[in-house]
């Protein structure tokens, strides 16, 4: 394959990855809204590779930090998030239960949904 064709193919891969990431962020926003409505969650923050495109890969999971989720609702909320995202694993992180270093990272690098 010539260098020019290889560059064009690489650009198409990058654009496809951007579109995939954008669609996944839209689904994460929908999850955030559903968690707020159904479980009274006050805040949802997207973090990890999805929040920062440079780390995003086809097998990236969805990392969501939530604030205000009752402990009794955790598994139902996680199940809802998994069902809405559908094709990726979801990590649901309770902000009230994390250490100070992770909380600072969430506040600094996360994207509030």
C-alpha atoms as one frame of an Amber mdcrd trajectory, in Angstrom:
protein
   0.000   0.000   0.000   1.363   3.405  -0.902   2.062   5.976   1.789  -0.746
   8.223   0.502  -3.302   5.390   0.614  -2.107   4.424   4.079  -2.584   8.024
   5.317  -6.102   8.144   3.854  -6.950   4.821   5.512  -5.575   6.084   8.839
  -7.702   9.252   8.576 -10.811   7.156   7.938 -10.028   5.045  11.014  -9.565
   8.174  13.137 -12.856   9.663  11.918 -14.686   6.392  12.533 -13.243   6.303
  16.048 -14.370   9.891  16.675 -17.887   9.109  15.481 -17.990   5.987  17.653
 -16.755   7.948  20.675 -19.287  10.745  20.084 -22.147   8.238  19.833 -20.989
   6.539  23.021 -20.797   9.874  24.858 -24.375  10.586  23.734 -25.454   7.243
  25.221 -23.581   8.064  28.433 -25.504  11.367  28.608 -28.748   9.419  28.267
 -27.643   7.092  31.057 -26.826  10.091  33.255 -30.288  11.543  32.696 -31.947
   8.193  33.433 -29.943   7.760  36.655 -30.947  11.238  37.799 -34.623  10.674
  37.055 -34.999   7.084  38.213 -32.617   6.998  41.182 -32.331  10.628  42.234
 -28.623  10.790  41.440 -27.432  14.391  41.825 -24.413  14.214  39.565 -22.830
  11.951  36.950 -19.255  12.409  35.726 -17.729  10.649  32.736 -14.083   9.717
  33.165 -11.402   7.496  31.746 -10.668   6.813  28.101 -14.096   7.881  26.868
 -13.746  11.283  28.515 -10.317  11.802  26.962 -10.233  10.841  23.320  -6.489
  10.264  23.199  -6.992   7.089  25.250 -10.176   5.922  23.540  -9.988   2.521
  21.835 -12.539   0.184  20.235 -12.613  -1.896  23.421 -12.857   1.011  25.885
 -15.343   0.644  28.701 -17.588   3.397  30.075 -16.537   4.826  33.441 -19.214
   6.823  35.259 -18.841   8.375  38.696 -22.151   9.072  40.430 -22.982  11.244
  43.392 -26.112  10.788  45.463 -26.916   7.176  44.615 -28.406   5.241  47.542
 -26.428   2.097  48.300 -29.572  -0.033  47.995 -29.999   1.161  44.388 -26.430
   0.505  43.224 -26.988  -2.784  41.381 -30.229  -1.642  39.755 -28.509   1.565
  38.600 -25.527  -0.373  37.261 -27.836  -2.789  35.427 -29.723   0.129  33.854
 -26.438   1.708  32.718 -25.206  -1.600  31.261 -28.484  -2.114  29.378 -28.480
   1.421  27.969 -24.837   1.297  26.877 -25.393  -2.270  25.624 -22.130  -3.079
  23.845 -19.529  -2.055  26.439 -18.850  -2.816  30.077 -19.788  -0.049  32.508
 -17.910   0.858  35.681 -20.215   2.723  38.069 -18.206   4.499  40.753 -19.858
   5.929  43.855 -18.105   9.225  44.534 -18.962   9.096  48.230 -16.995   5.846
  48.573 -13.764   6.727  46.740 -10.536   7.950  48.265  -9.450  11.554  48.089
  -6.921  10.986  45.272  -9.496   9.401  42.967 -12.055  12.055  43.854  -9.554
  14.787  42.924  -8.868  13.035  39.606 -12.608  12.783  38.901 -13.060  16.480
  39.679 -10.049  17.502  37.624 -10.337  15.282  34.559 -13.947  14.141  34.446
 -16.686  15.503  32.215 -19.920  16.277  34.018 -22.922  14.884  32.173
